[in-house]
Amino acid sequence: MRTNKMRKLLIIFASLPVLALSLVVEDDIPPMLQECYNQHTYSNSLDEQTNCLQKYLFYLFRNSTQQTLVDKNALDWVDSLGRSVHHRLKRQTRYNTYNTYNRYNNRFRRPIPSVDRRRVRKEIRTLTDQERQVFFDAINALKNDKSVSPNLYDTLALMHQTLALTSAHRGPNFPSWHRYFLLILEEACVRKRSTFVLPYWDSSIDFRMSDPSESVLWTEIFLGNGRGVVYTGPFAMWRTPANNTYLRRDIPGANSSLINPDTIVNVFRKRYNREILTPTAATEEDNLENHHDGVHRWVGGEDGHMGGLETSPQDPVFFLHHCYIDYLWEVFRERQQRLGINTEEDYPETTNENHHPNRIMDNLSPPRTNKWGYSNIFTERNGIYRYAPAPTCANRCGGAYNGYLFCNRRTGHCEPRTKRQFIDMGGFRNIDSPYINDQPIVASAGNRQAAQAVTFRPSSESRLTISNPAPSISRHFEQHLIDPRTRTTRKKRSIATFDNDNVAIQSSYYPNLLVTIPVKIVNTHHSSGNSKNSFENVNFVQQGSTLNVSYETVGFSYNGNHTGHIIIDEKTQTAESTVMIAFKKPMFGVTTANVRVFDSYGGICKPECFEPGSKFYKDCSGVLKITADLPLMFNDLSEHIEDSQRPYMIFNCHN
């Protein structure tokens, strides 16, 4: 009897849309955020709106810099890595001590013999086979260790999201935060392989090649294939936290650049950090972070993980690249010391609160200030690491092992072997089962000659790339320095809408705690008299005749966000797409989040919310309040979404 009553009650609930929709309702824009919006003349500016949101989020979560992507066990593990770094610094100091000053005879006592115990970071192509294998083994050991969720490697990769996206980029904390990040990754790898030392990738060497994508670096000997799904090499078929997609690259990315050895010298002509860092560097070529951005875009392009701020650490190339950026910064700091400049105090003045020198670094622990990364303790004699000089002809290309680098006598610079040159040299003799075009190569003179007729692009690579989705990247690295060889109008893959059974999600919140609701995006394109707004520094690029429309959910009651995008053919005057926005599941109390949609021109789409008790939508704030009262009006990520489910919000875009 009781069961029948419950069934009747559920039927009544299901038949009352007014009650159901009251569980997802519009909320007011917080007064502090609204005040910021009101202060700006151009209220429809994406840049100004984003700036206001970031300030408000900093106010909300200023006392909680630890991100919420992973559970407590994972955060405790990261904290233990940071503590190990600090313990090592203390231990190194103890190993390298000198006796005290003798005030009676006005001289230092004889120093205790000191041994340089610092790790030596080298260019990856100068490592021996054994050293390189230790690097691969340690990284894969982290990836396969699921003692914390999702695994040790991805736990570290996810530290590069949420608040760190703004506090670790485009400001003076950029080199500081990433130096600490590299140390934590290195410590994690040392726990897996005690002889591990993080290598660096000097991309300026590759820049000198006529076609850098043909470098032997992009074979299974080193980092695997450079285009499409990575299915060769030590990181083959890696699944990533970005929509559970396969690791992917897009070499060479459109409108990108490896580090140009002819322009990076501008950095080393400067004296102070304010002259080489955002936003005070005088020119694009003076800015160290601009050089850094170009490499991200070269490896990741539009569809590869390295191309996105949130997704880039999911490719181990990230750490090799940032290790080289750290090397360049250390070379700059050594020059400062020779000029008598106090490197530890040369933290540029900034009005950006996220980059304030005394602010605690986001996501990394134990807590340290942004300025802490400017300390000399990491690389001085009693520190943790030092760098082997970059390969040059003068140092025999760093003693490059097995001929991976060679001195070009004509140019006087070291260059990498190409894939084809390496075959000609018989370089695959010691490599287990190398493959070209899905066929194994046996290193012999005859096979080397036959191999010249084939390419390094296996047929299965293109099949994997076509059949598997790319990660959803909402924020690409900026375009500043462009190698003319990469200038192109190559179109990005075309997607009309997201299918409800295969929602593309890039979220900065732990996936098990996410739920979704549908919203509709209506884009109206004006083919004549283009009415697009003119905004600078927009991180989405229009290519060809396609348009990016991005949607974003930012938590106000929780520290997290969700982003996604659709691609619309601009030849279509009106296009409608239904997408799923995600937010934290309101298990207890209320979840409050801000939803916004904007196009690649920088235009902000106008939100409308369904009005309970009617069949119409009305203008609304874009802020939602969601409760967990029955019947639930949201869906778990794994649930099938019915086509008949009414979108609560509609966003109207005009461009």
N, C-alpha and C positions, 0 to 999 in steps of 0.2 A: 504493500500500500504506500509505504513511504517512498519506495523507488518510483512509483508512478507519479507521485507528487513532484519529485525532483525533476523527472523528465518533462512534466508539464511546465515547471518553472523555467527550465532551460529553453523550451520552445517559446515561452513568452518573452524571455530575454532576447532571443534571436530575432524575434519579430518586432522589436522596438528599437529602431535606429537612433531615436533621440537619446535613449539611455546609453546605448552602446557608444555613440560618438562623444558622449560627455566624458569618456575615459581618455580621449585624446583631444585636448582643447588648446585654444590660443592663450598665451600668457603675455603679459606686458613686457616691453623692453625694460631691463633694469635701469633705474634713474641715472646711475653713474654712466652707463653706456649711452643712454639717450642724450645726456648732457654733452658727451664727446661728439656725438653725431651733430648736435645743434651748433657746435662751435665752428663747423666747417661749411664754407659757402657751397662747395660742390658735394652735396649730400649723396649723389649717386656715384661718387668716385670709389672704385674698388680699392685703390691704395689707401684712401682715407678710412674707409670702412674697416679694412683689414687692420690698420694701425690702431683704431679704436678697440676692436675686438682683442687684439693682443695686449693692449694696456689693461683692459678689463680682466682678462684671464690671468695676467700677472698679479693683479690685485686679489683675485679670488684664491689663487694657489701659490701666493708668494711664500707661504710658510711650509709648502709641500713640494719640494723640487723633485721628489722621487716619482717617476712616471708610473702609470698603471697598466702597462702592457703585459706584465708577467706577474706571477703570484709571489707570495712572501718568500717561499723557499728559494726562488730564483734571485730575488733581490738580496737575500742573505748571502747567497753564493757570490754575487757581484761584490758585495761589501767585503767578503773574506779575501777576494782578490786584491782590492784596494789596500786592505790592511797588510797583506803580504808585501806589497810594493813598499809601504812605509817601513816595515820591519827590515826589508832588505837595505833600504837607505841607511838605517841605523847600524846594521851589521857591517856595511861597507865602510862607514865612518870608523868603526872599531878596528877594521882590518888595516886601514890606512892612516895610522896616527903617528905623530912625531912627538918626541919628548918636549917638555916645556922649556921656555926660555930661561936661561941661567943668568940671573940678574947680577951675579957676583963677577963674572968675567965678561959680561956684555956680549955674549954670543949664544947661539942656539946649541944645545947639545946635539950630538950626532944622531940623526934621525934613524928610527927603526926601519930596516929594509922594507920597502913597500912594494907590493905586487899589484899590478893593474888587473883587477878582477872584473872590469866592465865587459859586458857583452859587446861584440863587434858586429854591427849591422852592415851587411854587404849588399851590393847589387846582385839581384837574384841570378843573373847569368854568370856571375863569378863564383857561385857556390859549387862545391864538389857534388857529385851525384848523391853521396851519402848525406851531405848537409841539406840538399834540396829535398831528399826523401823524408828527412826528419820534419821539415816544414810541412810537406803534404800530409804526413801521418798525423801530426799534432792537430792540424786543422780538421781533418776528417774524424779524429777521435773526439773532438768537441762536438762535431755535427752528429755523431752517432750516440753520444752520451745523453740519454733521456732521463737522467736522474732529477732534472728539473724540466718543467714544460716551457716551450716545446722541445728544446734541447739546449745544450750549453752554448753552441755557436750562435744560434738564432736569438738566444737570450741577450747576448752581447750586441748582436746586430740591432735589436729592437731598442737598445738604449739611445740610438741615434734619432729617435722620433720624439713626438710630443713637444715639450718645451725646449728641448735641445735644438729643434729646427731653427728657432729664432735666436737663442742665446749662444749657439756655437757657430753661427754663420753670419756673414756680412757685418763684422765688427772686430774689435781688438781681442775678443775672447776666442776667435777662430783657431789660432795656432795653439793656444793654451789648452782649451778643452780637448782638442784632438791629440795632443801630446799625452795627456792623462789617459785618454781612451786607448791609445796604442799600448801604453804600459800595462793596462789591465788585460788587454787581449794577449800580450806577450806573457804575462804571468800565468794566464789560464793555459796557454800552450806549454809552458815550462812544466806545469803539473802533469801534463800528458807525456812529454818527452823532455827529459832534464837538460839535454844539450840544445834545445831549441833557441834560435835567435831569429828575430823578425827581419827578413830581408827587405830591400826597397827596389822599386822599379824606376830606373832612370829613363823616363819617356823621351827626354831630349835626344837620347841616342837614336831612338826609333824615328824621331822627327826627320833626321837627315836622310832617311831612306826615300827612294822614289815612290815606293808604296809600302808604308809602315804596316799595313794589314798582312803583308807577306812575311813578317818577321817570324822566326822560329819560335818566338814566345807564344804564338797562338797555335801551337800543336800540342799533342798529348804529352810531350816531353815536359812541358811547362804548365800552361794554364788551360789547355784545351782549345777547342775551336772558338773563333771570335765572332761568328755571326749566327744568329738564330739560337735555338735551344742548345745549351752546352751539353753535348753527349759524348765528348771525348775528354781525356785528361783526368786529373785527380779529382775534379769536382763534377764529374759527369752525372747527369740526371738528378741533380740535387733538387729537392722540393723546398720551396721557400715560404715564409709566412705571408708573402704578398699574394693573396687569393689562392694559396697552395699551388702556385704556378711553378713550372720548371725554371731553373736558373737560365737567364737569357742575356745575350749580348747583341749589339747592333753596329759592329765595327765596319767601316768608320762612320760614326754618327754625322748626320748632316749639320753643317755650320758649326764645326767644333775645331779643336786643335790640341795636339800633344804639346808639351812644353817646348816652345821655340828657343833654342839656345842663343839665338841672336837678339831676342827681346828680353829674356829672363835676366840678362846682365844689367838691365835698368834697375832691377831690385837691388843689386849689389853696389850700385853707385850711390845709394842713399845711406843716411847715417842713423835715422831714428825709425822706430816702428810705426809712428804716425804717418811716415812717408811711404809705407809699403802695405798698409792695411786699410780696409774699408772703415769709414767713408772718407778718410782724410787724404788718401793717396791722390797725387795731383793728376795722374793720367792712368788710362786703362793698363798700360804696360808696366807701370810702376807697382801695380797692385798684385801681391802674391796670391791672393785668393782668386783673382780673375784667371791667372795661369792655371790654378787648381781646377776651376770650373770647367775649363776647356777639355781637360782629360776625361772628366766624368762624362761629358757629352760625347766625346770621341768613342769611348768604350760602350756606353749605354744607349746613345742615340735616343730615339723616341720610345722604343719598346723594351730596351734592356734595363735590367735592374740598376746598373751603375748610373743611369741617366736621371734617377729620381732621388730627391733628398731623403725621403723616407726609406727607400728600398736599397740604396747603394751599398750599405755594409753587408747585404745578403750575398754579395759576390766578393770572394776573398781578394780579388784585384783591388778592392777598396783599401785594404790595409797595406798592400804593397805601394800603392799610389800615395797614400797619406804618409807612409814612412819616408818617401822621397821628399814630400813637402816639408816634413819635419827636418830632414837633412838640409834642405835649402835654408830653412829658418835658422838652423844651428850654424851654418856657414856664415849667414848674415850676423848672427850674434857674436861669433868669434871675431869678425871684423870690428864690431862695435867695441869689443874688449881691447883690441889693438889700438883703437882710437881713444881709449880712455873713458868710454861711456859705460855707465852702470846699467848693465842689461837687466838686472832684477827690478830696477825702478823705472824702466822705460816703458811703462804701460800707458798707452795714449789716453788722453782725456776724452770722455764721451758723454753725450746726453742720453744715450740709449740705456735704459734701466737694466735691460737684460745683459748688457756687457759691462756693467759697473764693476770696477776692480774688486770690490769687497763683497759682491754678490756670490752666493754659493752656486757652484756648478750644478747644472741640471743633470739628473739621472745617474751621476757617478758618485760613488761612495767609497770610503768614508768622506764626509763633506769637506770640500776644500774650496777656497775662493777662486774666482776667475784669475786673479793675479798670481796665484800659486804656481801656475804653469810657466811663469816667467822666471822661476827660480833657476839657479845654476846647479842645484844639487843633483839633477838627473844625469848630467853629462860631464861634470868635473871629475877629477882624478878619483875621488872616493864616491862616485855616483854609480849608476846602474848600467849605462850603455854609452858607447861612442860610435862614430861612423867611420868605416873605411872610405877613403876618398873615391869619388865617382870615377869610373873607368876613363882613362885618357891614353893616348899613344905613349905619353911619357912614363906611365906606370904599367905599360904593356896591357892596357885594357883591363886593369885590375886583376891581371893573372887569370883572365876568363878561362874557365875550364872547358876542355874538349872543343875549343874553337867556336863557341857560341857567339863571341864577339871577336872582331879583328880590326887592326889598324889600317884604315884606308890611307895609303901613302900619298895619294893624289890630293886628298882634302886635309890630311893631318888630323883626322878625327876617328874615334872608334865607331864602328857600325855593327849592327847585329847581322848574323847570317840570315839569308832568306831560307824559306822552306826548301826551295829548289837547290840552293847551294849546299844545304846540309845533306841532301841526298847524294849530290855529286861527291861530297867528301866521305861518303860511307858512314855518315854520322848516326845511322840507325842500327849499326851493327850490335850495339850494346843495349838496344831498347827492345823490350819484350813486345812482340806482336804489334808493331805500328801499322796503321791502316791508312790507305788512300783510296778513295772511291769504293769503300767497303771491301777492298781486297788487301790481304796482308802483303807486306813487302819483305823480301829477304834481301838483306844488304849484300849485294855483289856487284861487280862491274857491269854485268849484263842487265841486272835489274835496275841499276841506277840509270842506265841509258833508257830502258823502257819506261821508267817512272817519269821521265821528262815529258812524255806524251800525255800524262794524266794530270788532273788537278787535285787540289787539296779540299775540294768541296764535295763531301760525300753525298750521294743521292738521298740517303736516309735523313740527313740533316734538314733538307728542305721539307721532307714529309713531316718530320717532327714539328718543325716550326709552324707549318700551316695548320696542323691538326691540334695544336695546343695553344691556348690563349696566352697573350702577353699579360704581364702584371698591369694593374690599373695604377697609373702614376699621375698624381694630381699636381705635383710641383716639381718641375724639372730644374736642373741647374741653369743658371743664367748664361746668356750668350754675350761674351765680351770680346775675346780674342779669337779670331776665326782664321784657320788655315785655308787659303784660297782653293786648295785641292778638295776641300770638303763642302764648298758652296754648292748647294743643289736645291731644287724644288721638288725632290722626291716626295711623293705622297705617302702619308701614313696609311696603315690599313684602314679600310672603310667599314664602319659599323653603323647600322641604322638605329637600333635600339638594343637594350640589354634584354635578353630573354629572362622571364621570371624564374625559370628553373636553373639559371646559370648567372646569378647576380655577381657582377664584378665589384669587389669590395676591397678598398685599402683602408684599414682601420687602425687607429692607435689605441685601441682598447682590447682587452683580452677577449678573444672570439667567443668563448663559452658564455660570456656575460652580455652578448649583444642580441638584440631583437630588431625587427624591421617593420616599417609600414610603407605602403606605396604612395608615391607622389607623381604627378604628371608634369612634364615640361612641354610647353607649347612654344616653339620657336617660329617667329615670323621674320623672314628675310626680305629686305627691300632691295631688289635687284638694281634699281636706278637711284641715283642720289643717295649713295650709301650714307646711312645715318649713324655709323659706328662712332663711338666716342674715341677720343685720342688720349690714351694713357700711356705713360712710360713705365718701364720695369714690370710689365705683365709677364708672368712665367709660363704662359701658354702660347704656343706658336701656331699661327694659321699657315697651312701649307697647301698649295694648289687651290682646289675648290671645296675644301672641307673646313668645317668649323668645329672647334672644341667647345662644348658646353659642360661645365663642371658643377657638381653639387657637393655640398659640405654640411656636415652636422657637427657642431661644437658643443660639448657639454658645459652647462653652467652649474649643475648640481653634482657633477663628477668631472674628473680631470681626464679627458679623452676626446677624440674626434674621429669622424668617418668621412672619407672622400671617395668620389667616383667621377666618371665623365662619360659622355656620349659624343659621338662624332656625327655631324650632320652634313649632308650634301648641300652646299650653298645654292645649287641650281634649283632646289626645292623651295618654293615660296613659303609654305607652311609645313612644319613637321611636328608630330606629336610623339612623345616617348614616355612610357611609364617606367620609373626606376624605383629601387628600394633604398630608402635611407635607413641608417642604423644608429642605434643609441643604446645606452646602458639599460639593461633590463631592470624595471622598477620593482625589485623583489620586496622592498620595504619602503613605505613612504612614496615620494613623488620624484620622477626624473624630469629635469628641465633642460632643454637644449635649444640652441639657435640653428635654424636651417636657412641656407642661402644658396642661390644658383647664379652663376655668372658665365659669360662667354669669353672667348679668347681675345676679343677686342677690349675687354675690361668693362663691358656693360653689365649692370646688375639687373637680374630678372625680378619682376614684381610678383610678390607672393599673394595668393588668395587662399582663404581657408573655408572649408565647408561649414555652412551655418546650420546647426542642429534644428530640426523641426521644419526644414524647408528643402527645396531641391536646388538651391543656389549657393554660389560661393561669394564671399565678400573680401575686400582688402583686409590684410592682417599684418601683424608685426613680424612674422617669421619665427617667433619664439613659441615653442610647444611645451605643454605640461602633460605628462603621461603618468597614469596611475596603474596599479596592478589589480584593481577591482574587477570582479567578474561582470559580464563576459569579457575576456581579453580581446583587445583590438590591435594587438601586434602579433608578430610571427617570429618564431625561432629561425635562425639562419638555415637550418636543414629542412624546414617545412616547405611543402609545395604551396605556392601562392595561387589562389583562384583568380582567373581572369575577371570575374565579376566583382571582385573586391573594389569598393569605391575608394579612389585616392582622397586622402583628407586634404591635401594641399595641391594647388595648381600654380606653377610659376610661368609667367608670360614674359618671353624674351623677345626683344625687337633689335635687329641689327641690320 
